[in-house]
């Protein structure tokens, strides 16, 4: 596990510690949970790469023009 140092206003750190204590965790534990959620929201580059590989096999049967794409 790697250590990371952050800077924040002292009153924010104290408030965050109080919230973490109410949730029966530590500030460090709360940050780890947030970091997991934050990275999960991004969808991950691997998921995107995997989708693009699947889509390479899709054949449309023809090339589309700009007008085709903008048709409503």
Phi and psi restraints in degrees (value plus and minus 20) as a CYANA .aco file:
   2 UNK   PHI    -123.0   -83.0
   2 UNK   PSI     120.8   160.8
   3 UNK   PHI    -108.5   -68.5
   3 UNK   PSI     121.4   161.4
   4 UNK   PHI    -150.7  -110.7
   4 UNK   PSI     120.3   160.3
   5 UNK   PHI    -133.1   -93.1
   5 UNK   PSI     111.6   151.6
   6 UNK   PHI    -142.1  -102.1
   6 UNK   PSI     138.9   178.9
   7 UNK   PHI    -137.1   -97.1
   7 UNK   PSI     120.0   160.0
   8 UNK   PHI    -177.4  -137.4
   8 UNK   PSI     143.5   183.5
   9 UNK   PHI     -82.0   -42.0
   9 UNK   PSI     121.4   161.4
  10 UNK   PHI     -78.4   -38.4
  10 UNK   PSI     -60.5   -20.5
  11 UNK   PHI     -86.2   -46.2
  11 UNK   PSI     -52.2   -12.2
  12 UNK   PHI     -88.4   -48.4
  12 UNK   PSI     -59.1   -19.1
  13 UNK   PHI     -84.2   -44.2
  13 UNK   PSI     -63.5   -23.5
  14 UNK   PHI     -84.4   -44.4
  14 UNK   PSI     -61.9   -21.9
  15 UNK   PHI     -82.6   -42.6
  15 UNK   PSI     -62.3   -22.3
  16 UNK   PHI     -83.9   -43.9
  16 UNK   PSI     -58.8   -18.8
  17 UNK   PHI     -83.9   -43.9
  17 UNK   PSI     -60.3   -20.3
  18 UNK   PHI     -83.5   -43.5
  18 UNK   PSI     -64.5   -24.5
  19 UNK   PHI     -82.6   -42.6
  19 UNK   PSI     -64.9   -24.9
  20 UNK   PHI     -80.9   -40.9
  20 UNK   PSI     -62.0   -22.0
  21 UNK   PHI     -82.6   -42.6
  21 UNK   PSI     -60.3   -20.3
  22 UNK   PHI     -85.4   -45.4
  22 UNK   PSI     -49.6    -9.6
  23 UNK   PHI    -109.5   -69.5
  23 UNK   PSI     -11.8    28.2
  24 UNK   PHI      38.2    78.2
  24 UNK   PSI      25.8    65.8
  25 UNK   PHI    -163.0  -123.0
  25 UNK   PSI    -197.3  -157.3
  26 UNK   PHI    -126.1   -86.1
  26 UNK   PSI     146.2   186.2
  27 UNK   PHI     -81.9   -41.9
  27 UNK   PSI     -58.8   -18.8
  28 UNK   PHI     -82.9   -42.9
  28 UNK   PSI     -64.9   -24.9
  29 UNK   PHI     -83.9   -43.9
  29 UNK   PSI     -60.8   -20.8
  30 UNK   PHI     -84.8   -44.8
  30 UNK   PSI     -58.7   -18.7
  31 UNK   PHI     -86.4   -46.4
  31 UNK   PSI     -62.0   -22.0
  32 UNK   PHI     -79.5   -39.5
  32 UNK   PSI     -62.6   -22.6
  33 UNK   PHI     -83.6   -43.6
  33 UNK   PSI     -63.9   -23.9
  34 UNK   PHI     -81.5   -41.5
  34 UNK   PSI     -61.9   -21.9
  35 UNK   PHI     -82.5   -42.5
  35 UNK   PSI     -60.1   -20.1
  36 UNK   PHI     -83.4   -43.4
  36 UNK   PSI     -64.4   -24.4
  37 UNK   PHI     -86.8   -46.8
  37 UNK   PSI     -60.5   -20.5
  38 UNK   PHI     -82.4   -42.4
  38 UNK   PSI     -65.1   -25.1
  39 UNK   PHI     -92.9   -52.9
  39 UNK   PSI     -50.2   -10.2
  40 UNK   PHI     -88.7   -48.7
  40 UNK   PSI     -53.4   -13.4
  41 UNK   PHI     -85.4   -45.4
  41 UNK   PSI     -48.5    -8.5
  42 UNK   PHI     -89.5   -49.5
  42 UNK   PSI     -35.2     4.8
  43 UNK   PHI      62.6   102.6
  43 UNK   PSI     -37.8     2.2
  44 UNK   PHI      53.7    93.7
  44 UNK   PSI     117.3   157.3
  45 UNK   PHI     -85.7   -45.7
  45 UNK   PSI     -49.7    -9.7
  46 UNK   PHI     -84.6   -44.6
  46 UNK   PSI     -58.5   -18.5
  47 UNK   PHI     -83.5   -43.5
  47 UNK   PSI     -63.0   -23.0
  48 UNK   PHI     -83.2   -43.2
  48 UNK   PSI     -66.0   -26.0
  49 UNK   PHI     -80.4   -40.4
  49 UNK   PSI     -61.4   -21.4
  50 UNK   PHI     -84.6   -44.6
  50 UNK   PSI     -61.5   -21.5
  51 UNK   PHI     -83.3   -43.3
  51 UNK   PSI     -63.4   -23.4
  52 UNK   PHI     -84.0   -44.0
  52 UNK   PSI     -56.0   -16.0
  53 UNK   PHI     -84.3   -44.3
  53 UNK   PSI     -59.9   -19.9
  54 UNK   PHI     -85.7   -45.7
  54 UNK   PSI     -59.4   -19.4
  55 UNK   PHI     -91.7   -51.7
  55 UNK   PSI     -39.3     0.7
  56 UNK   PHI     -82.8   -42.8
  56 UNK   PSI     -45.7    -5.7
  57 UNK   PHI    -102.0   -62.0
  57 UNK   PSI     -31.4     8.6
  58 UNK   PHI     -96.6   -56.6
  58 UNK   PSI     106.0   146.0
  59 UNK   PHI    -132.5   -92.5
  59 UNK   PSI     107.4   147.4
  60 UNK   PHI    -107.1   -67.1
  60 UNK   PSI     -37.3     2.7
  61 UNK   PHI      72.9   112.9
  61 UNK   PSI     -38.7     1.3
  62 UNK   PHI    -180.6  -140.6
  62 UNK   PSI     147.8   187.8
  63 UNK   PHI    -110.9   -70.9
  63 UNK   PSI     119.7   159.7
  64 UNK   PHI    -115.6   -75.6
  64 UNK   PSI     122.7   162.7
  65 UNK   PHI    -110.9   -70.9
  65 UNK   PSI     151.1   191.1
  66 UNK   PHI     -80.2   -40.2
  66 UNK   PSI     -60.8   -20.8
  67 UNK   PHI     -82.2   -42.2
  67 UNK   PSI     -57.6   -17.6
  68 UNK   PHI     -80.1   -40.1
  68 UNK   PSI     -63.4   -23.4
  69 UNK   PHI     -88.3   -48.3
  69 UNK   PSI     -52.2   -12.2
  70 UNK   PHI    -111.6   -71.6
  70 UNK   PSI     -23.2    16.8
  71 UNK   PHI     -85.7   -45.7
  71 UNK   PSI     118.6   158.6
